[in-house]
Amino acid sequence: MVFYDLYVDVNHKDKSLYGNNTIVFKTVADFEQLQVDLSSKLDVDSIVYNKQILKYTREHNAVFVKFPATIKKGGVERIKIYYHGLPTVAKMAPWDGGLVFSVDKEGKPWLGVACEGIGASVWWPCKDHLSDEPDSMAISGPAAKGLQFISNGRLRKSYKLKDGREVNSWFVSYPMNSYNATYYIGNYENFTDTYTGPTGKKLDLDYYVMPYNIDKAKKQFQEVKPMMKCFEQYFGPYPFWNDGYKLVESPYLGMEHQSAIAYGNDYKNGYAGVDFSGYGLQYDFIIIHESGHEWWGNNITMADMADMWISEGFCTYSEVVYVECRYGHFDALKYINNKKKHVENDRPVIGAYGVNNEGSGDMYNKGALLIHTLRAVINNDKLFFDILLGLQKDFALKQVTTDDVVNYYNTKTGLNLTPIFNQYLKYTAIPTFEYTLKTSGDKTQFMYRWKADVKDFAMPLDLFVGNGDKASPRRITPTTEWQTMVLMGGGVAPSIMVDTDHYYIKVSKPE
Ligand SMILES: [Zn+2]
């Protein structure tokens, strides 16, 4: 897709939506029929092409648009779809997805939409696949008197309708996933700030909040500047600079809507005031996590839902990076290791490809713990962080697969990390380090191996060998075959301590 020009008129009284979308597309092959995705709950009123009304058929959530003659390859064409209906209403946004109709504390209408997973076609007609991003997009809509229509990108113009309502027209100047397109309608008050990047370039920070929360917001959103500084240092420049950065108070917890992040964390640190991290309430989880997605998810996007760990795993790791940047390595270690107890290891992190199938919810914590483990394996922090910067630079505004990410790591490190990625992402179990110690006289035989599903699994591991303060660090490279090392005790039988703080593994010592 080249461009979408979307107009939506959402009515809070009867929960209906009237809209139209102009779709501008490049033709990559000759065709007579075009598939557009739109929820079957929404009626198509008409489809216009070169002043002609087109015929179409519908099947479930697809609209098959028929052209009067073959559309030739290599051109740029446009159609405009008019539609309306009663779209899916979310029961538990952002987790289930759909439209949100709410009221603020003063009883005024407060509307929004969150549709990750369920898909953008729940509220507007588009090519609803992650691998198909428009180069830019316009989103416009009216708001009832006293309310404002807020969306992604920058406000380009406002105008009044005959009925007195004001339309805000927003423009996104970068490619964007369809599920990131959004709107917020409410009694918003706006305040602004500026972040100065390392090169001296200024980024607009724009905040839209409920008027009764303005003081809280001005305090809570101070975290944005140090966060920008940390993320820019570790991941590179804020990817959507020309569109600015926005936090918009939302009637649901949060969502990574590109350049218009939904904020519903109640101006509290942690997760709405709760400390799931086990580390403390040092920061506002929604600001940090959802903004992390501007790099992981929005700048680099997974090409298929099955690879959603690329977005959520790296984004969860960006929390660790933030803690490290602001509070130091020791705190970051505590933070990431607390994530271990939240991993279910119930099913693989990667889902089924090509069918909009997400893998296990472990994509967040296990994904982050995989990256943490890779940091130990790579054993060179400079290189490890250069890879994160490199991924952001080399895959900027692109859609990637797990294979792309794995190949990138292999190329940059010169290591074969494929078996490690495969074990953590494609199997339920994590690798187990098995070892035995047999002492006779002054000698101890130390035998060890990895137990893993991946046949050629091999991963270096850091240990402490010896007793008490005589223990010395040592790196070994176990494979799935037993290996033996002879340790000299010096009168005392040595012991082994595995560095589990830097790895996400199991350790087993069968007696
Ligand atoms: Zn996330």
Residues whose N, C-alpha, C, O or C-beta is under 5 A from the ligand:
A	BS01	ZN	E312 C315
